[in-house]
Amino acid sequence: MLFLNDTDINIWKYLSKTDKPVILYGMGNGADKILHNFDKFNIKCSGIMASDNFVRGQSYCGFKVSKLSFFEELFDDFIIAVAFGTQLPDVMENIKSISLRHEIVVPNVPVFGSGIFDDNFISQNAEKMECAYSLLADSRSRQVFEAAVKFYYSGKLELLWDITDSKDEIFQNVLKLSPHENYIDLGAYHGDTIDELIHYSGGYNKIIAIEPDFKNFRKLNEHIKGMDNIIAENKIIWNHNGTILFSQESGRSSGVNLKGTPSQAVTIDKLNVHFNASYIKMDVEGCEKEAIAGGVLTLESSKPKLNIAAYHRFADFFELILLIHSINPNYRFFLRHHPYIPFWDTNIYCI
C-alpha cells in the first residue's frame, strides 16, 4: 500500500488484537475521541495515566487517574497510548524516556472532524497523495510526507524522531524573510508568530494580524502595544466576506460553529487590497481550505510566501498542497515537522 511496508499494521487493528493492557496517557478532547474509537474497535482501556504532577486523585471516564509508577507495579508489561499533544521540551523528553522502558503508541485522531487514518482512507486518497508527493521540492519534504502516512497509520512514536526539525532551517534556507515584509498573520493568537517573523527577518514593513477569539485578541493587542505599522483585527478569515457563526471558547475549542454567535468574516483578498502581502502565515484551526479559497486573487497575482498549518485534519498535508497548486502552479512546496508530539506543528511552506 502507498508509502507503507508489509510489516506496517494499522494502530486500531493492532490495539484490538494485543494481549497487553492498554493504558491511555492523557485526558481531554483527544482522549474522548480515542476512547470512542476504543469502543468502536473493541479495544479495552485498562486505565488512565497522567504525568506525575497532574495526578491529584481525580477521575476521568470512570477511571481513577494514576501515575506511571502505579501501572508499573500493577502490570508486568503494558502499552501506553498517548492521547494529548505537547511541544514542551521536558514533557517530550519524558515521553521519549518512558518509551525506552515501555511500548508507546499514538492512536491518531484528527484535531478537527472525525474518522481514522486506515486502509480505506489511504485507498480513497491514494491518487491525491501521490500527486501532492510529486510536487514536493526537496528530499526532506518527501521524508516528512512518507513519515506522516506511516505515523498516522501505525501510530509508531519513533517515526517522529527522525523527521523533526527546528524552524531555523526552513526560515533561513527556504523562506529567507527580509526586514521589509508585508505580513498577514492569520491566527495571530497572542502575537507569538509576529515575534517569530521579527526574529527571523530582523524587522517588517507592515503587518495585518487577524485573531478571531476575543480573549486571545485582547492579549494580542497588549503584546503589540507600542509597535508601529501593525493592524490587529478581531475577525474570522473565511472564503467570503460577511457574517458567520463563531463560538468564542478560547484555544482549539473556538471555531466556526452553528452554535456560535454572529461574527465578522473577511477574506485574504479583501485584506490584501492596497496591502501587497509578501508573506502569509495561516494557522486557523482547521479552516485553512476556506482561508485559501478566499485568497485566490492574492495567490495568483502577488504569490506571497506561505506558511500554512497542515495537521488539523488528516488530509491537510496533501490536500492543501493540491489546492494551492491548482491556484498557482508556480509555487514550490516544502513540508516540515517541528518539535511536537503527535504530528502537530507540521507546516507547508510555499515559495
Contacts in CASP RR format, 6 or more apart in sequence:
PFRMAT RR
TARGET T0000
AUTHOR 0000-0000-0000
METHOD contacts of the structure
MODEL  1
MLFLNDTDINIWKYLSKTDKPVILYGMGNGADKILHNFDKFNIKCSGIMA
SDNFVRGQSYCGFKVSKLSFFEELFDDFIIAVAFGTQLPDVMENIKSISL
RHEIVVPNVPVFGSGIFDDNFISQNAEKMECAYSLLADSRSRQVFEAAVK
FYYSGKLELLWDITDSKDEIFQNVLKLSPHENYIDLGAYHGDTIDELIHY
SGGYNKIIAIEPDFKNFRKLNEHIKGMDNIIAENKIIWNHNGTILFSQES
GRSSGVNLKGTPSQAVTIDKLNVHFNASYIKMDVEGCEKEAIAGGVLTLE
SSKPKLNIAAYHRFADFFELILLIHSINPNYRFFLRHHPYIPFWDTNIYC
I
1 8 0 8 1.000
1 119 0 8 1.000
1 122 0 8 1.000
1 123 0 8 1.000
2 122 0 8 1.000
2 126 0 8 1.000
2 129 0 8 1.000
2 130 0 8 1.000
2 149 0 8 1.000
3 129 0 8 1.000
3 145 0 8 1.000
3 146 0 8 1.000
3 149 0 8 1.000
3 150 0 8 1.000
4 122 0 8 1.000
4 149 0 8 1.000
4 150 0 8 1.000
4 153 0 8 1.000
8 150 0 8 1.000
8 153 0 8 1.000
8 154 0 8 1.000
9 154 0 8 1.000
10 118 0 8 1.000
10 119 0 8 1.000
10 153 0 8 1.000
10 154 0 8 1.000
11 105 0 8 1.000
11 106 0 8 1.000
11 107 0 8 1.000
11 108 0 8 1.000
11 153 0 8 1.000
11 154 0 8 1.000
11 155 0 8 1.000
12 37 0 8 1.000
12 41 0 8 1.000
12 43 0 8 1.000
12 107 0 8 1.000
12 116 0 8 1.000
12 118 0 8 1.000
13 41 0 8 1.000
14 105 0 8 1.000
14 154 0 8 1.000
15 22 0 8 1.000
15 38 0 8 1.000
15 41 0 8 1.000
15 43 0 8 1.000
15 79 0 8 1.000
15 81 0 8 1.000
15 105 0 8 1.000
15 107 0 8 1.000
16 41 0 8 1.000
16 42 0 8 1.000
16 43 0 8 1.000
18 79 0 8 1.000
20 75 0 8 1.000
20 77 0 8 1.000
20 78 0 8 1.000
20 79 0 8 1.000
20 103 0 8 1.000
21 44 0 8 1.000
21 46 0 8 1.000
21 47 0 8 1.000
21 71 0 8 1.000
21 75 0 8 1.000
21 78 0 8 1.000
21 79 0 8 1.000
22 38 0 8 1.000
22 43 0 8 1.000
22 44 0 8 1.000
22 45 0 8 1.000
22 46 0 8 1.000
22 78 0 8 1.000
22 79 0 8 1.000
22 81 0 8 1.000
23 45 0 8 1.000
23 46 0 8 1.000
23 47 0 8 1.000
23 48 0 8 1.000
23 49 0 8 1.000
23 71 0 8 1.000
23 78 0 8 1.000
23 79 0 8 1.000
23 80 0 8 1.000
23 81 0 8 1.000
24 31 0 8 1.000
24 34 0 8 1.000
24 35 0 8 1.000
24 45 0 8 1.000
24 47 0 8 1.000
24 48 0 8 1.000
24 49 0 8 1.000
24 81 0 8 1.000
24 83 0 8 1.000
25 49 0 8 1.000
25 50 0 8 1.000
25 80 0 8 1.000
25 81 0 8 1.000
25 82 0 8 1.000
25 83 0 8 1.000
25 84 0 8 1.000
25 104 0 8 1.000
26 48 0 8 1.000
26 49 0 8 1.000
26 50 0 8 1.000
26 82 0 8 1.000
26 83 0 8 1.000
26 84 0 8 1.000
27 48 0 8 1.000
27 50 0 8 1.000
27 60 0 8 1.000
27 65 0 8 1.000
27 83 0 8 1.000
27 84 0 8 1.000
28 60 0 8 1.000
28 83 0 8 1.000
28 84 0 8 1.000
29 252 0 8 1.000
29 253 0 8 1.000
30 83 0 8 1.000
30 84 0 8 1.000
30 109 0 8 1.000
31 48 0 8 1.000
31 60 0 8 1.000
31 61 0 8 1.000
31 83 0 8 1.000
31 84 0 8 1.000
32 61 0 8 1.000
33 109 0 8 1.000
33 114 0 8 1.000
34 81 0 8 1.000
34 83 0 8 1.000
34 107 0 8 1.000
34 109 0 8 1.000
35 45 0 8 1.000
35 61 0 8 1.000
37 43 0 8 1.000
37 107 0 8 1.000
37 109 0 8 1.000
37 116 0 8 1.000
38 44 0 8 1.000
38 45 0 8 1.000
45 63 0 8 1.000
46 75 0 8 1.000
46 78 0 8 1.000
47 63 0 8 1.000
47 66 0 8 1.000
47 71 0 8 1.000
48 60 0 8 1.000
48 61 0 8 1.000
48 63 0 8 1.000
48 64 0 8 1.000
48 65 0 8 1.000
48 66 0 8 1.000
49 65 0 8 1.000
49 66 0 8 1.000
49 67 0 8 1.000
49 68 0 8 1.000
49 70 0 8 1.000
49 71 0 8 1.000
49 80 0 8 1.000
50 65 0 8 1.000
50 66 0 8 1.000
50 67 0 8 1.000
51 91 0 8 1.000
51 94 0 8 1.000
52 67 0 8 1.000
52 68 0 8 1.000
52 69 0 8 1.000
54 65 0 8 1.000
55 65 0 8 1.000
55 66 0 8 1.000
55 67 0 8 1.000
56 65 0 8 1.000
57 64 0 8 1.000
57 65 0 8 1.000
58 64 0 8 1.000
58 65 0 8 1.000
59 65 0 8 1.000
68 98 0 8 1.000
71 78 0 8 1.000
77 102 0 8 1.000
78 102 0 8 1.000
78 103 0 8 1.000
79 102 0 8 1.000
79 103 0 8 1.000
79 104 0 8 1.000
79 105 0 8 1.000
80 98 0 8 1.000
80 102 0 8 1.000
80 103 0 8 1.000
80 104 0 8 1.000
80 105 0 8 1.000
81 104 0 8 1.000
81 105 0 8 1.000
81 106 0 8 1.000
81 107 0 8 1.000
82 95 0 8 1.000
82 104 0 8 1.000
82 105 0 8 1.000
82 106 0 8 1.000
82 157 0 8 1.000
82 341 0 8 1.000
82 342 0 8 1.000
83 107 0 8 1.000
85 340 0 8 1.000
85 341 0 8 1.000
85 342 0 8 1.000
85 344 0 8 1.000
86 92 0 8 1.000
86 95 0 8 1.000
86 340 0 8 1.000
86 341 0 8 1.000
87 338 0 8 1.000
87 339 0 8 1.000
87 340 0 8 1.000
87 341 0 8 1.000
87 344 0 8 1.000
87 345 0 8 1.000
89 339 0 8 1.000
92 339 0 8 1.000
92 340 0 8 1.000
92 341 0 8 1.000
95 104 0 8 1.000
95 157 0 8 1.000
95 341 0 8 1.000
96 161 0 8 1.000
98 104 0 8 1.000
99 157 0 8 1.000
99 158 0 8 1.000
104 157 0 8 1.000
105 155 0 8 1.000
105 156 0 8 1.000
105 157 0 8 1.000
106 151 0 8 1.000
106 155 0 8 1.000
106 156 0 8 1.000
106 157 0 8 1.000
106 341 0 8 1.000
106 342 0 8 1.000
107 155 0 8 1.000
108 116 0 8 1.000
108 117 0 8 1.000
108 151 0 8 1.000
108 152 0 8 1.000
108 155 0 8 1.000
108 314 0 8 1.000
108 342 0 8 1.000
108 343 0 8 1.000
109 115 0 8 1.000
109 116 0 8 1.000
110 312 0 8 1.000
110 313 0 8 1.000
110 314 0 8 1.000
111 252 0 8 1.000
111 285 0 8 1.000
111 286 0 8 1.000
111 311 0 8 1.000
111 312 0 8 1.000
111 313 0 8 1.000
111 344 0 8 1.000
112 285 0 8 1.000
112 286 0 8 1.000
112 312 0 8 1.000
112 313 0 8 1.000
113 313 0 8 1.000
115 121 0 8 1.000
115 314 0 8 1.000
117 152 0 8 1.000
117 153 0 8 1.000
117 314 0 8 1.000
118 153 0 8 1.000
121 314 0 8 1.000
122 129 0 8 1.000
122 149 0 8 1.000
122 153 0 8 1.000
125 315 0 8 1.000
125 318 0 8 1.000
128 315 0 8 1.000
128 318 0 8 1.000
128 319 0 8 1.000
128 322 0 8 1.000
129 149 0 8 1.000
129 318 0 8 1.000
131 318 0 8 1.000
131 322 0 8 1.000
132 145 0 8 1.000
132 317 0 8 1.000
132 318 0 8 1.000
132 319 0 8 1.000
132 321 0 8 1.000
132 322 0 8 1.000
132 333 0 8 1.000
133 142 0 8 1.000
133 145 0 8 1.000
133 318 0 8 1.000
135 321 0 8 1.000
135 322 0 8 1.000
135 325 0 8 1.000
135 333 0 8 1.000
136 142 0 8 1.000
136 145 0 8 1.000
136 321 0 8 1.000
136 333 0 8 1.000
136 334 0 8 1.000
136 335 0 8 1.000
137 332 0 8 1.000
137 333 0 8 1.000
137 334 0 8 1.000
138 334 0 8 1.000
140 165 0 8 1.000
140 334 0 8 1.000
140 336 0 8 1.000
141 333 0 8 1.000
141 334 0 8 1.000
141 335 0 8 1.000
141 336 0 8 1.000
143 162 0 8 1.000
143 163 0 8 1.000
144 163 0 8 1.000
144 335 0 8 1.000
144 336 0 8 1.000
144 337 0 8 1.000
144 346 0 8 1.000
145 317 0 8 1.000
145 318 0 8 1.000
145 335 0 8 1.000
147 159 0 8 1.000
147 160 0 8 1.000
147 162 0 8 1.000
147 163 0 8 1.000
147 337 0 8 1.000
148 317 0 8 1.000
148 335 0 8 1.000
148 337 0 8 1.000
148 343 0 8 1.000
148 346 0 8 1.000
150 156 0 8 1.000
150 159 0 8 1.000
151 159 0 8 1.000
151 160 0 8 1.000
151 342 0 8 1.000
151 343 0 8 1.000
152 314 0 8 1.000
152 343 0 8 1.000
157 341 0 8 1.000
160 337 0 8 1.000
160 341 0 8 1.000
160 342 0 8 1.000
160 343 0 8 1.000
163 337 0 8 1.000
164 337 0 8 1.000
164 338 0 8 1.000
164 339 0 8 1.000
164 340 0 8 1.000
165 336 0 8 1.000
165 337 0 8 1.000
165 338 0 8 1.000
166 338 0 8 1.000
166 339 0 8 1.000
167 196 0 8 1.000
167 200 0 8 1.000
167 336 0 8 1.000
167 338 0 8 1.000
169 336 0 8 1.000
170 334 0 8 1.000
170 336 0 8 1.000
170 347 0 8 1.000
170 349 0 8 1.000
171 177 0 8 1.000
171 200 0 8 1.000
172 200 0 8 1.000
174 334 0 8 1.000
174 349 0 8 1.000
174 351 0 8 1.000
175 200 0 8 1.000
175 279 0 8 1.000
175 305 0 8 1.000
175 307 0 8 1.000
175 349 0 8 1.000
175 351 0 8 1.000
177 197 0 8 1.000
177 200 0 8 1.000
177 201 0 8 1.000
177 279 0 8 1.000
177 305 0 8 1.000
178 201 0 8 1.000
179 201 0 8 1.000
179 202 0 8 1.000
179 203 0 8 1.000
179 204 0 8 1.000
179 205 0 8 1.000
180 204 0 8 1.000
180 205 0 8 1.000
180 278 0 8 1.000
181 197 0 8 1.000
181 201 0 8 1.000
181 203 0 8 1.000
181 204 0 8 1.000
181 205 0 8 1.000
181 278 0 8 1.000
181 279 0 8 1.000
182 204 0 8 1.000
182 205 0 8 1.000
182 206 0 8 1.000
182 207 0 8 1.000
182 275 0 8 1.000
182 276 0 8 1.000
182 277 0 8 1.000
182 278 0 8 1.000
182 279 0 8 1.000
183 194 0 8 1.000
183 197 0 8 1.000
183 204 0 8 1.000
183 206 0 8 1.000
183 207 0 8 1.000
183 208 0 8 1.000
183 277 0 8 1.000
183 278 0 8 1.000
183 279 0 8 1.000
183 280 0 8 1.000
183 281 0 8 1.000
184 207 0 8 1.000
184 208 0 8 1.000
184 210 0 8 1.000
184 268 0 8 1.000
184 271 0 8 1.000
184 272 0 8 1.000
184 275 0 8 1.000
184 277 0 8 1.000
184 279 0 8 1.000
184 280 0 8 1.000
184 281 0 8 1.000
184 304 0 8 1.000
185 191 0 8 1.000
185 193 0 8 1.000
185 194 0 8 1.000
185 197 0 8 1.000
185 207 0 8 1.000
185 208 0 8 1.000
185 209 0 8 1.000
185 210 0 8 1.000
185 280 0 8 1.000
185 281 0 8 1.000
186 210 0 8 1.000
186 237 0 8 1.000
186 268 0 8 1.000
186 280 0 8 1.000
186 281 0 8 1.000
186 282 0 8 1.000
186 283 0 8 1.000
186 284 0 8 1.000
186 291 0 8 1.000
187 193 0 8 1.000
187 209 0 8 1.000
187 210 0 8 1.000
187 211 0 8 1.000
187 212 0 8 1.000
187 237 0 8 1.000
187 281 0 8 1.000
187 282 0 8 1.000
187 283 0 8 1.000
187 284 0 8 1.000
187 285 0 8 1.000
188 194 0 8 1.000
188 209 0 8 1.000
188 210 0 8 1.000
188 211 0 8 1.000
188 216 0 8 1.000
188 220 0 8 1.000
188 232 0 8 1.000
189 211 0 8 1.000
189 216 0 8 1.000
189 220 0 8 1.000
189 283 0 8 1.000
190 216 0 8 1.000
190 219 0 8 1.000
190 220 0 8 1.000
190 223 0 8 1.000
191 209 0 8 1.000
191 219 0 8 1.000
191 220 0 8 1.000
191 223 0 8 1.000
191 224 0 8 1.000
193 281 0 8 1.000
193 283 0 8 1.000
194 207 0 8 1.000
194 209 0 8 1.000
194 223 0 8 1.000
194 224 0 8 1.000
194 227 0 8 1.000
194 230 0 8 1.000
197 203 0 8 1.000
197 204 0 8 1.000
197 207 0 8 1.000
197 279 0 8 1.000
197 281 0 8 1.000
198 204 0 8 1.000
204 229 0 8 1.000
205 229 0 8 1.000
206 229 0 8 1.000
206 230 0 8 1.000
206 231 0 8 1.000
206 275 0 8 1.000
207 229 0 8 1.000
207 230 0 8 1.000
207 231 0 8 1.000
208 230 0 8 1.000
208 231 0 8 1.000
208 233 0 8 1.000
208 271 0 8 1.000
208 275 0 8 1.000
208 277 0 8 1.000
209 220 0 8 1.000
209 224 0 8 1.000
209 230 0 8 1.000
209 231 0 8 1.000
209 232 0 8 1.000
209 233 0 8 1.000
210 232 0 8 1.000
210 233 0 8 1.000
210 235 0 8 1.000
210 236 0 8 1.000
210 237 0 8 1.000
210 266 0 8 1.000
210 271 0 8 1.000
211 217 0 8 1.000
211 220 0 8 1.000
211 232 0 8 1.000
211 233 0 8 1.000
211 234 0 8 1.000
212 234 0 8 1.000
212 235 0 8 1.000
212 236 0 8 1.000
212 237 0 8 1.000
212 246 0 8 1.000
212 254 0 8 1.000
212 255 0 8 1.000
212 263 0 8 1.000
213 248 0 8 1.000
213 249 0 8 1.000
213 250 0 8 1.000
213 251 0 8 1.000
213 254 0 8 1.000
214 234 0 8 1.000
214 248 0 8 1.000
215 248 0 8 1.000
215 250 0 8 1.000
216 250 0 8 1.000
216 251 0 8 1.000
217 232 0 8 1.000
217 234 0 8 1.000
220 232 0 8 1.000
221 232 0 8 1.000
224 230 0 8 1.000
224 232 0 8 1.000
233 266 0 8 1.000
234 264 0 8 1.000
235 263 0 8 1.000
235 264 0 8 1.000
235 265 0 8 1.000
235 266 0 8 1.000
236 244 0 8 1.000
236 246 0 8 1.000
236 255 0 8 1.000
236 256 0 8 1.000
236 263 0 8 1.000
236 264 0 8 1.000
236 265 0 8 1.000
236 266 0 8 1.000
236 287 0 8 1.000
237 265 0 8 1.000
237 266 0 8 1.000
237 267 0 8 1.000
237 268 0 8 1.000
237 282 0 8 1.000
237 284 0 8 1.000
237 287 0 8 1.000
237 290 0 8 1.000
237 291 0 8 1.000
238 244 0 8 1.000
238 256 0 8 1.000
238 265 0 8 1.000
238 266 0 8 1.000
238 267 0 8 1.000
238 287 0 8 1.000
238 290 0 8 1.000
238 291 0 8 1.000
238 294 0 8 1.000
239 267 0 8 1.000
239 290 0 8 1.000
239 291 0 8 1.000
239 293 0 8 1.000
239 294 0 8 1.000
240 265 0 8 1.000
240 267 0 8 1.000
240 294 0 8 1.000
241 265 0 8 1.000
241 266 0 8 1.000
241 267 0 8 1.000
241 270 0 8 1.000
242 264 0 8 1.000
242 265 0 8 1.000
242 266 0 8 1.000
243 262 0 8 1.000
243 263 0 8 1.000
243 264 0 8 1.000
243 265 0 8 1.000
244 256 0 8 1.000
244 262 0 8 1.000
244 263 0 8 1.000
244 265 0 8 1.000
245 256 0 8 1.000
245 257 0 8 1.000
245 258 0 8 1.000
245 259 0 8 1.000
245 260 0 8 1.000
245 261 0 8 1.000
245 262 0 8 1.000
245 263 0 8 1.000
246 254 0 8 1.000
246 255 0 8 1.000
246 256 0 8 1.000
246 257 0 8 1.000
246 260 0 8 1.000
246 261 0 8 1.000
246 263 0 8 1.000
247 253 0 8 1.000
247 254 0 8 1.000
247 255 0 8 1.000
247 257 0 8 1.000
247 259 0 8 1.000
247 260 0 8 1.000
247 261 0 8 1.000
248 254 0 8 1.000
248 260 0 8 1.000
248 261 0 8 1.000
249 255 0 8 1.000
251 285 0 8 1.000
252 285 0 8 1.000
254 285 0 8 1.000
255 285 0 8 1.000
255 287 0 8 1.000
256 287 0 8 1.000
267 294 0 8 1.000
267 295 0 8 1.000
268 277 0 8 1.000
268 280 0 8 1.000
268 291 0 8 1.000
268 292 0 8 1.000
268 294 0 8 1.000
268 295 0 8 1.000
268 298 0 8 1.000
269 294 0 8 1.000
269 295 0 8 1.000
269 296 0 8 1.000
269 297 0 8 1.000
269 298 0 8 1.000
271 277 0 8 1.000
272 295 0 8 1.000
272 297 0 8 1.000
272 298 0 8 1.000
272 302 0 8 1.000
276 302 0 8 1.000
277 298 0 8 1.000
277 302 0 8 1.000
277 304 0 8 1.000
278 302 0 8 1.000
278 304 0 8 1.000
278 305 0 8 1.000
279 304 0 8 1.000
279 305 0 8 1.000
279 306 0 8 1.000
279 307 0 8 1.000
280 298 0 8 1.000
280 304 0 8 1.000
280 305 0 8 1.000
280 306 0 8 1.000
280 307 0 8 1.000
281 306 0 8 1.000
281 307 0 8 1.000
281 308 0 8 1.000
282 288 0 8 1.000
282 291 0 8 1.000
282 292 0 8 1.000
282 306 0 8 1.000
282 307 0 8 1.000
282 308 0 8 1.000
282 309 0 8 1.000
283 308 0 8 1.000
283 309 0 8 1.000
284 291 0 8 1.000
284 309 0 8 1.000
285 312 0 8 1.000
286 309 0 8 1.000
286 312 0 8 1.000
286 313 0 8 1.000
286 316 0 8 1.000
288 308 0 8 1.000
288 309 0 8 1.000
288 310 0 8 1.000
288 312 0 8 1.000
288 316 0 8 1.000
288 320 0 8 1.000
289 319 0 8 1.000
289 320 0 8 1.000
289 323 0 8 1.000
292 299 0 8 1.000
292 308 0 8 1.000
292 320 0 8 1.000
292 323 0 8 1.000
292 324 0 8 1.000
292 327 0 8 1.000
293 323 0 8 1.000
295 327 0 8 1.000
296 327 0 8 1.000
298 304 0 8 1.000
299 306 0 8 1.000
299 324 0 8 1.000
299 327 0 8 1.000
299 328 0 8 1.000
299 331 0 8 1.000
300 327 0 8 1.000
300 328 0 8 1.000
303 328 0 8 1.000
303 330 0 8 1.000
303 331 0 8 1.000
305 349 0 8 1.000
305 350 0 8 1.000
305 351 0 8 1.000
306 324 0 8 1.000
306 331 0 8 1.000
306 348 0 8 1.000
306 349 0 8 1.000
306 350 0 8 1.000
306 351 0 8 1.000
307 347 0 8 1.000
307 348 0 8 1.000
307 349 0 8 1.000
308 320 0 8 1.000
308 324 0 8 1.000
308 347 0 8 1.000
308 348 0 8 1.000
308 349 0 8 1.000
308 350 0 8 1.000
309 316 0 8 1.000
309 345 0 8 1.000
309 346 0 8 1.000
309 347 0 8 1.000
310 316 0 8 1.000
310 317 0 8 1.000
310 320 0 8 1.000
310 335 0 8 1.000
310 346 0 8 1.000
310 347 0 8 1.000
310 348 0 8 1.000
311 317 0 8 1.000
311 343 0 8 1.000
311 344 0 8 1.000
311 345 0 8 1.000
311 346 0 8 1.000
317 335 0 8 1.000
317 346 0 8 1.000
317 348 0 8 1.000
320 348 0 8 1.000
321 333 0 8 1.000
321 335 0 8 1.000
321 348 0 8 1.000
324 331 0 8 1.000
324 333 0 8 1.000
324 348 0 8 1.000
324 350 0 8 1.000
325 331 0 8 1.000
325 333 0 8 1.000
331 350 0 8 1.000
331 351 0 8 1.000
332 350 0 8 1.000
332 351 0 8 1.000
333 348 0 8 1.000
333 349 0 8 1.000
333 350 0 8 1.000
334 348 0 8 1.000
334 349 0 8 1.000
334 350 0 8 1.000
334 351 0 8 1.000
335 346 0 8 1.000
335 347 0 8 1.000
335 348 0 8 1.000
335 349 0 8 1.000
336 346 0 8 1.000
336 347 0 8 1.000
336 349 0 8 1.000
337 343 0 8 1.000
337 345 0 8 1.000
337 346 0 8 1.000
338 345 0 8 1.000
338 346 0 8 1.000
338 347 0 8 1.000
339 345 0 8 1.000
340 346 0 8 1.000
END
